[in-house]
Amino acid sequence: MKILNFVAVMAKVTIIGAGAAGCFCAAVLHALDASVEIHLLEAGPRPMAKLAITGGGRCNLSNDFSGVQNLADVYPRGHRFMKRALRSFGSGDVCRWFSERGVRLKTEDGGRIFPVSDNALEIVDTIASALDGVKIECNKRVSSLEDYDTDFIVVTTGGGKGMEILKGIDVSVEPAVPSLFSFTVKDSICDLQGISAPVQLMIPSTSFRSEGPLLITDWGFSGPAVLRLSSYAARHLAQVGYSSSLIVNWLGNNEQSARLMLEDLQRHNPQKLLGSVHPLPSRLWDYLVEKAGIPPERRWAELGSKGLNRLVATLISDSYQISGKTRFKDEFVTCGGVPLSAVEASTLECKAHPGLYFAGEVLDIDAVTGGFNLQAAWTTAYIVAHSIFDKL
């Protein structure tokens, strides 16, 4: 790889990958110094194609982090770096950047930040407007960094195939595996598709846990609890071929609390049918009661201690078999990439190759759903842009 060791009168910066991170890096750097010659190369037919569909087309561009007590809960990989990086360019900075350019923003449940328009294209167009003067080349596939003459190279090609560009240079790469996916579960519970309930999930014999709403689908399980677990356990699930046991705690309580709750229902509703008084959606409750070997037509007073034991066990330790993964909507997130140990923490410059920078998903940083992945893209892109500017 041939990166020049000097900065010309008019510095040349080549950014490979015109996704969210690449385009934002170009926009920030161009605003800092319009004399810099910035080349933005994109393998696809148009820039920011993925950004245009993110968040179901609404663009969950950040999160206010108000409900985050530990960054490791939302950044399974890279949380220590992000703790420092967010001080340089955090959620509030992202909101100011877009607000100053006329984008009205709103905050929804879970701290998720969206444009008021609910239109991802507004975010795309806003960044595109800031790229006026940047040389953008689409359908430009770069297969190698070797002999690429430029003052600075910024790689923002994303995960997966986007990392193939790093072959041939001595930069270690953590293998990319999918993150943020729903679970394929071949079970009769899928007949209850559309039902959602707050749960706790765990993968047996591991430390992987999550909680939140679970959505039953015609192919298995989805919803925030599943997406979080898929992120936490991304590498483990890849290693076992996406075949694993899954334990669902439908009540989110421990055994003692669950037992006390059911005993309370039994005490106050002795003559009522099990199927008529329940703490879960009725169809789901009937399914679980029958799975415990109890007819929903039985009265609470007739449940008995053995029936109560079976019902408690089913509700807090319901077992299913994951038999595959399904992509979450039209989004695709991977974990893996250039390890943070390979770059300078304050600049994201490659330790082995001065002048080479990384930003966005090509780094081994990924997050759960909720705007955290895009926040990482904006933050790392901003850091790289300022790092390059400081060297001009």
C-alpha positions in Angstrom: 0.0 0.0 0.0 1.4 3.3 -1.1 0.2 6.1 1.1 2.2 9.3 0.7 4.3 10.4 3.6 3.7 14.1 3.1 0.8 16.4 2.7 0.6 18.2 -0.6 -0.4 21.8 -1.0 -3.9 20.6 -1.6 -4.2 17.4 0.4 -6.0 14.4 -1.1 -8.2 12.2 1.1 -9.7 9.1 -0.4 -12.7 7.6 1.5 -13.7 4.1 0.4 -17.3 3.4 1.1 -20.1 5.9 0.8 -22.4 4.7 3.6 -23.3 6.6 6.6 -19.8 6.7 8.1 -18.0 7.5 4.8 -20.4 10.3 3.8 -20.5 11.8 7.2 -16.7 11.8 7.5 -16.5 13.5 4.1 -19.1 16.1 5.1 -17.3 16.9 8.4 -13.9 17.1 6.8 -15.2 19.3 3.9 -16.7 21.7 6.4 -13.4 21.9 8.3 -11.4 22.6 5.2 -13.0 23.0 1.8 -9.6 23.1 0.1 -9.0 19.4 0.9 -9.5 17.2 -2.2 -11.9 14.5 -1.0 -12.7 11.5 -3.2 -15.6 9.4 -2.0 -15.7 6.0 -3.7 -18.7 3.7 -3.6 -19.0 0.2 -5.0 -22.8 0.4 -5.4 -24.9 2.6 -7.7 -25.6 5.3 -5.1 -24.3 6.6 -1.8 -26.1 5.9 1.5 -28.4 3.2 0.1 -28.5 1.4 3.4 -29.1 4.6 5.4 -32.1 5.3 3.2 -33.9 2.2 4.5 -32.7 2.1 8.1 -35.2 2.1 10.8 -37.9 0.8 8.5 -37.3 3.8 6.3 -37.7 6.2 9.3 -34.0 6.4 10.2 -33.4 5.9 13.9 -30.4 8.1 13.7 -29.3 8.0 17.4 -30.4 7.5 21.0 -30.5 9.9 23.9 -28.9 7.1 26.1 -31.3 8.2 29.0 -32.1 4.6 29.8 -28.6 3.2 29.4 -26.9 2.5 32.7 -24.0 0.5 31.2 -22.7 1.0 27.7 -21.8 -2.7 27.5 -25.6 -3.4 27.5 -25.9 -1.6 24.2 -22.4 -2.0 22.7 -21.5 -5.7 23.2 -18.3 -5.0 21.4 -16.5 -1.7 21.7 -18.2 -0.2 24.7 -14.9 0.9 26.4 -13.9 2.8 23.2 -17.4 4.3 22.8 -17.4 5.6 26.4 -14.5 7.8 25.5 -15.5 8.5 21.9 -18.9 9.7 22.8 -17.3 12.6 24.7 -15.9 13.8 21.4 -19.2 13.5 19.5 -22.2 12.2 21.3 -25.9 12.0 20.8 -26.4 15.7 21.6 -23.8 16.6 19.0 -25.5 14.5 16.3 -28.8 16.2 17.1 -27.2 19.6 16.9 -25.5 18.8 13.6 -28.8 17.8 11.9 -30.9 20.5 13.7 -28.6 23.2 12.4 -29.3 22.0 8.9 -33.0 22.2 9.3 -33.9 18.6 10.4 -36.5 18.6 13.1 -36.0 15.6 15.5 -38.1 13.7 18.0 -37.4 11.2 20.7 -39.5 8.1 21.1 -39.7 5.1 23.5 -36.3 3.8 24.5 -34.6 7.1 23.8 -34.7 6.5 20.0 -34.3 9.6 18.0 -36.0 10.0 14.6 -36.6 12.9 12.2 -40.1 14.3 12.8 -40.8 13.5 9.1 -40.2 9.8 9.8 -38.4 9.8 6.5 -34.8 8.5 6.2 -34.4 10.3 2.9 -34.4 13.6 4.8 -31.3 12.4 6.6 -29.7 11.2 3.4 -30.5 14.5 1.6 -29.1 16.5 4.5 -25.8 14.8 4.4 -25.8 14.9 0.6 -26.2 18.6 0.7 -23.1 18.9 2.9 -21.1 16.9 0.3 -21.3 19.7 -2.3 -17.7 19.9 -3.5 -16.8 16.3 -2.6 -15.9 14.1 -5.6 -18.3 11.1 -5.4 -17.7 8.1 -7.7 -20.3 5.4 -7.6 -19.9 1.9 -9.1 -16.3 2.2 -8.2 -15.2 -1.0 -6.6 -11.8 -0.9 -4.9 -10.3 -4.4 -4.6 -7.1 -3.5 -2.8 -5.4 -0.7 -1.0 -2.1 -1.5 -2.6 -0.4 1.3 -4.6 -3.2 3.7 -3.9 -1.6 7.1 -4.1 -3.2 9.5 -1.7 -2.3 11.5 1.4 -4.9 9.8 3.5 -7.2 6.7 3.1 -10.3 6.2 5.1 -11.9 2.8 5.0 -15.6 2.8 5.7 -16.7 -0.2 3.8 -18.8 -1.8 6.5 -18.6 -5.4 7.7 -18.7 -8.7 5.8 -17.6 -8.4 2.2 -16.6 -4.8 2.9 -13.5 -6.1 4.7 -12.1 -8.0 1.7 -10.3 -4.7 0.7 -8.0 -5.3 3.7 -6.5 -8.4 2.2 -2.8 -8.0 1.4 -2.0 -5.6 4.2 -0.9 -6.6 7.7 -4.0 -5.6 9.5 -5.7 -8.2 11.6 -9.4 -8.6 11.2 -11.9 -10.3 13.4 -14.2 -12.5 11.2 -17.5 -10.8 10.6 -20.6 -12.7 11.7 -24.3 -11.5 11.6 -25.7 -9.6 14.5 -29.3 -8.3 15.1 -31.3 -11.2 13.7 -34.5 -13.0 14.7 -34.6 -16.7 15.6 -36.1 -19.5 13.5 -38.1 -21.7 15.8 -40.0 -24.6 14.3 -42.7 -25.0 16.9 -46.5 -24.9 17.2 -46.1 -21.7 19.2 -45.7 -20.0 15.8 -49.4 -20.4 15.3 -49.7 -17.6 17.8 -47.9 -15.2 15.4 -48.5 -11.5 16.2 -48.6 -11.9 20.0 -46.0 -10.0 22.0 -45.1 -10.2 25.6 -42.3 -8.9 27.9 -39.9 -11.8 28.7 -36.4 -12.7 29.9 -34.3 -14.9 27.5 -31.3 -17.0 28.1 -29.1 -19.5 26.2 -28.5 -22.5 28.5 -24.9 -23.1 29.7 -23.8 -19.6 28.7 -23.9 -16.2 30.3 -26.0 -14.7 27.5 -29.2 -13.1 28.8 -31.6 -10.4 27.6 -35.0 -9.0 28.4 -37.7 -7.0 26.8 -40.7 -7.6 24.4 -40.7 -10.8 22.5 -42.8 -11.1 19.3 -44.0 -14.4 18.1 -43.8 -14.7 14.3 -44.7 -17.2 11.7 -41.1 -18.3 11.5 -40.2 -18.1 15.2 -39.2 -15.3 17.6 -38.4 -11.6 17.0 -38.7 -8.4 19.0 -36.3 -6.3 21.1 -35.4 -9.2 23.5 -34.5 -11.5 20.7 -32.5 -8.8 18.8 -30.5 -8.0 21.9 -29.8 -11.6 22.6 -28.7 -12.1 19.0 -26.3 -9.2 19.4 -24.9 -10.4 22.7 -24.4 -14.0 21.5 -23.5 -13.3 17.9 -20.2 -15.1 17.9 -21.5 -18.0 20.0 -24.5 -18.6 17.8 -22.3 -18.5 14.7 -20.0 -21.1 16.2 -22.9 -23.5 16.9 -24.4 -23.0 13.5 -27.4 -21.1 14.8 -28.7 -24.2 16.5 -29.2 -23.8 20.2 -31.6 -24.2 23.0 -33.4 -21.1 24.2 -35.1 -20.6 27.5 -38.0 -18.2 27.7 -39.2 -16.8 31.1 -42.6 -15.5 30.2 -43.2 -13.8 33.5 -39.7 -12.3 34.0 -39.8 -13.4 37.6 -37.8 -15.9 39.6 -39.4 -19.1 40.7 -40.5 -17.8 44.1 -42.1 -14.6 42.7 -43.8 -16.5 40.0 -45.2 -19.0 42.5 -46.5 -16.2 44.8 -48.2 -14.5 41.9 -50.0 -17.7 40.7 -51.0 -18.6 44.3 -52.4 -15.1 44.6 -54.5 -15.6 41.4 -55.6 -19.0 42.8 -56.6 -17.5 46.2 -58.7 -14.7 44.7 -60.2 -16.7 41.8 -60.8 -20.2 43.1 -64.0 -20.9 41.1 -62.9 -19.2 37.9 -61.4 -21.1 35.0 -57.6 -21.0 34.4 -58.4 -19.7 30.9 -60.4 -16.8 32.1 -57.9 -15.2 34.6 -54.3 -14.9 33.3 -51.2 -12.6 33.5 -50.4 -13.1 29.8 -52.3 -12.6 26.5 -55.1 -15.1 26.5 -54.1 -17.2 23.5 -50.5 -17.4 24.7 -51.7 -18.2 28.3 -53.9 -21.1 27.0 -51.0 -22.4 25.0 -48.6 -22.4 28.0 -51.2 -23.9 30.3 -51.8 -26.8 27.9 -48.1 -27.2 27.4 -47.9 -27.7 31.2 -50.4 -30.5 30.8 -53.3 -28.6 32.3 -56.7 -28.0 30.6 -57.5 -24.3 30.5 -61.1 -25.3 31.5 -59.9 -26.4 34.9 -60.8 -24.2 37.8 -58.0 -22.5 39.8 -59.1 -24.3 43.0 -58.6 -27.6 41.2 -55.0 -26.8 40.1 -53.3 -28.7 43.0 -49.7 -28.5 44.0 -48.4 -30.7 41.2 -50.3 -28.6 38.6 -49.0 -25.4 40.1 -45.4 -26.8 40.0 -45.7 -27.7 36.3 -47.3 -24.3 35.5 -44.6 -22.4 37.3 -41.8 -24.4 35.6 -43.4 -23.9 32.1 -43.9 -20.1 32.6 -40.4 -19.3 33.9 -38.3 -22.0 32.1 -40.0 -22.6 28.7 -37.6 -24.4 26.3 -37.4 -24.0 22.5 -34.9 -24.9 19.9 -33.3 -22.2 17.7 -32.8 -23.7 14.2 -31.6 -20.7 12.2 -31.6 -17.0 11.9 -33.7 -14.5 9.9 -32.5 -11.0 8.9 -34.2 -8.2 10.8 -36.3 -6.3 8.3 -34.0 -4.9 5.6 -31.2 -4.1 7.9 -28.0 -6.1 8.2 -25.5 -5.6 11.0 -22.4 -7.6 11.6 -20.0 -7.9 14.5 -16.3 -8.3 13.7 -13.9 -6.1 11.7 -10.7 -4.3 12.5 -10.0 -4.7 16.2 -9.7 -1.5 18.2 -6.2 -2.7 19.4 -5.0 -2.1 15.8 -5.8 1.6 15.7 -4.9 4.6 17.8 -7.8 5.1 20.2 -7.9 8.9 19.9 -7.6 9.1 16.1 -8.6 5.7 14.7 -5.5 5.8 12.6 -4.0 2.4 11.8 -1.0 1.7 14.0 0.8 -0.3 11.3 0.0 2.1 8.4 0.1 5.9 9.2 -2.3 7.7 7.0 -4.8 4.8 7.0 -8.0 5.3 9.0 -11.1 3.3 9.8 -14.6 4.4 10.6 -18.1 2.8 10.9 -18.9 -0.8 10.9 -15.6 -1.9 9.5 -14.3 -1.5 13.0 -15.1 -4.2 15.6 -17.9 -2.1 17.2 -21.5 -3.0 17.0 -24.6 -2.4 19.0 -28.1 -3.5 19.8 -31.0 -2.0 17.9 -32.2 1.5 19.0 -30.0 4.0 17.1 -26.7 3.0 18.7 -25.1 1.6 15.6 -25.7 4.8 13.6 -24.4 6.8 16.6 -21.2 4.8 16.4 -20.9 5.5 12.6 -21.3 9.3 13.2 -18.9 9.3 16.2 -16.1 7.4 14.5 -16.5 9.3 11.3 -16.3 12.6 13.2 -13.1 11.5 15.0 -11.4 10.5 11.8 -12.3 13.7 10.0 -10.9 15.8 12.8 -7.8 13.6 13.1 -7.0 14.2 9.4 -7.8 17.9 9.7 -5.3 18.1 12.6 -2.6 16.7 10.3 -3.2 19.2 7.5 
